[in-house]
């Protein structure tokens, strides 16, 4: 077993080489980890800048949309007020027309009642004569 003999003699230098190799590999591992983390930091800073730009863009669009919405609401309110004024005017006109119609109806009712209370002709000739005379006297209400 010459291998064990060699190991017994050179075990200290072999352990030293293994420790040095382990330290070198560990140093390379940490170096690559630091480089990866540096790249990750750069990427994260770039992403943060992109997110800040997107946030500012969204904020600007929200402000624009809010202004547009306010303008649309103001226009709609102005239209509603205009329609409200027109509706009130139409209600006034309808009330005036109703008064005129009521007055005409009362005049027609009075005239009809007066006609009912007048003495009516008993003969056909008298009826024709009555109609002719009344036609000449008649004035239409509202004229």
MOZI-V243095 format. One record per residue. N is the residue number from 1. RES is the residue in one letter. PHI is phi in degrees with one decimal (999 if undefined). BURIAL is 1 if it has 9 or more other C-alpha atoms within 8 Angstrom, else 0. Layout:
n->N res->RES phi->PHI burial->BURIAL
n->N res->RES phi->PHI burial->BURIAL
This chain:
n->1 res->X phi->999 burial->0
n->2 res->X phi->-69.3 burial->0
n->3 res->X phi->-66.0 burial->0
n->4 res->X phi->-66.8 burial->0
n->5 res->X phi->-67.9 burial->0
n->6 res->X phi->-66.1 burial->1
n->7 res->X phi->-64.6 burial->0
n->8 res->X phi->-62.9 burial->0
n->9 res->X phi->-81.5 burial->0
n->10 res->X phi->-107.3 burial->0
n->11 res->X phi->-66.4 burial->1
n->12 res->X phi->-66.7 burial->0
n->13 res->X phi->-65.8 burial->0
n->14 res->X phi->-64.8 burial->0
n->15 res->X phi->-63.7 burial->0
n->16 res->X phi->-61.8 burial->0
n->17 res->X phi->-62.4 burial->0
n->18 res->X phi->-62.7 burial->0
n->19 res->X phi->-66.2 burial->0
n->20 res->X phi->-62.7 burial->0
n->21 res->X phi->-61.8 burial->0
n->22 res->X phi->-62.4 burial->0
n->23 res->X phi->-65.0 burial->0
n->24 res->X phi->-63.0 burial->0
n->25 res->X phi->-62.4 burial->0
n->26 res->X phi->-64.1 burial->0
n->27 res->X phi->-62.1 burial->0
n->28 res->X phi->-62.5 burial->0
n->29 res->X phi->-60.4 burial->0
n->30 res->X phi->-65.4 burial->0
n->31 res->X phi->-62.1 burial->0
n->32 res->X phi->-67.3 burial->0
n->33 res->X phi->-65.3 burial->0
n->34 res->X phi->-64.0 burial->0
n->35 res->X phi->-62.7 burial->0
n->36 res->X phi->-63.4 burial->0
n->37 res->X phi->-68.1 burial->0
n->38 res->X phi->-65.0 burial->0
n->39 res->X phi->-63.7 burial->0
n->40 res->X phi->-65.1 burial->0
n->41 res->X phi->-62.5 burial->0
n->42 res->X phi->-62.1 burial->0
n->43 res->X phi->-62.7 burial->0
n->44 res->X phi->-66.8 burial->0
n->45 res->X phi->-64.9 burial->0
n->46 res->X phi->-64.2 burial->0
n->47 res->X phi->-63.5 burial->0
n->48 res->X phi->-64.2 burial->0
n->49 res->X phi->-65.5 burial->0
n->50 res->X phi->-62.1 burial->0
n->51 res->X phi->-64.5 burial->0
n->52 res->X phi->-64.6 burial->0
n->53 res->X phi->-64.9 burial->0
n->54 res->X phi->-62.8 burial->0
n->55 res->X phi->-61.2 burial->0
n->56 res->X phi->-64.0 burial->0
n->57 res->X phi->-64.9 burial->0
n->58 res->X phi->-64.4 burial->0
n->59 res->X phi->-62.4 burial->0
n->60 res->X phi->-64.0 burial->0
n->61 res->X phi->-65.5 burial->0
n->62 res->X phi->-62.9 burial->0
n->63 res->X phi->-63.7 burial->0
n->64 res->X phi->-64.4 burial->0
n->65 res->X phi->-65.4 burial->0
n->66 res->X phi->-65.0 burial->0
n->67 res->X phi->-63.9 burial->0
n->68 res->X phi->-63.0 burial->0
n->69 res->X phi->-64.2 burial->0
n->70 res->X phi->-60.6 burial->0
n->71 res->X phi->-62.9 burial->0
n->72 res->X phi->-63.7 burial->0
n->73 res->X phi->-65.2 burial->0
n->74 res->X phi->-63.7 burial->0
n->75 res->X phi->-62.2 burial->0
n->76 res->X phi->-64.4 burial->0
n->77 res->X phi->-64.1 burial->0
n->78 res->X phi->-64.0 burial->0
n->79 res->X phi->-63.7 burial->0
n->80 res->X phi->-63.2 burial->0
n->81 res->X phi->-63.8 burial->0
n->82 res->X phi->-64.4 burial->0
n->83 res->X phi->-66.1 burial->0
n->84 res->X phi->-64.2 burial->0
n->85 res->X phi->-61.9 burial->0
n->86 res->X phi->-65.4 burial->0
n->87 res->X phi->-65.4 burial->0
n->88 res->X phi->-63.8 burial->0
n->89 res->X phi->-63.3 burial->0
n->90 res->X phi->-64.4 burial->0
n->91 res->X phi->-64.0 burial->0
n->92 res->X phi->-62.9 burial->0
n->93 res->X phi->-63.9 burial->0
n->94 res->X phi->-65.4 burial->0
n->95 res->X phi->-65.4 burial->0
n->96 res->X phi->-63.9 burial->0
n->97 res->X phi->-64.2 burial->0
n->98 res->X phi->-65.8 burial->0
n->99 res->X phi->-63.3 burial->0
n->100 res->X phi->-61.2 burial->0
n->101 res->X phi->-62.3 burial->0
n->102 res->X phi->-64.3 burial->0
n->103 res->X phi->-62.5 burial->0
n->104 res->X phi->-61.6 burial->1
n->105 res->X phi->-62.3 burial->0
n->106 res->X phi->-63.8 burial->0
n->107 res->X phi->-64.4 burial->1
n->108 res->X phi->-63.4 burial->1
n->109 res->X phi->-63.3 burial->0
n->110 res->X phi->-63.1 burial->0
n->111 res->X phi->-65.4 burial->0
n->112 res->X phi->-65.0 burial->0
n->113 res->X phi->-65.8 burial->0
n->114 res->X phi->-62.9 burial->0
n->115 res->X phi->-65.0 burial->0
n->116 res->X phi->-67.0 burial->0
n->117 res->X phi->-85.2 burial->0
n->118 res->X phi->-67.0 burial->0
n->119 res->X phi->-75.6 burial->0
n->120 res->X phi->-97.0 burial->0
n->121 res->X phi->-67.1 burial->0
n->122 res->X phi->-94.1 burial->0
n->123 res->X phi->-112.5 burial->0
n->124 res->X phi->-67.8 burial->0
n->125 res->X phi->-62.0 burial->0
n->126 res->X phi->-64.2 burial->1
n->127 res->X phi->-65.6 burial->1
n->128 res->X phi->-65.0 burial->0
n->129 res->X phi->-61.6 burial->0
n->130 res->X phi->-62.3 burial->1
n->131 res->X phi->-63.3 burial->0
n->132 res->X phi->-64.8 burial->0
n->133 res->X phi->-65.0 burial->0
n->134 res->X phi->-67.4 burial->0
n->135 res->X phi->-63.9 burial->0
n->136 res->X phi->-71.9 burial->0
n->137 res->X phi->-81.0 burial->0
n->138 res->X phi->-64.5 burial->0
n->139 res->X phi->-124.7 burial->0
n->140 res->X phi->-79.5 burial->0
n->141 res->X phi->-67.8 burial->0
n->142 res->X phi->97.2 burial->0
n->143 res->X phi->-106.3 burial->0
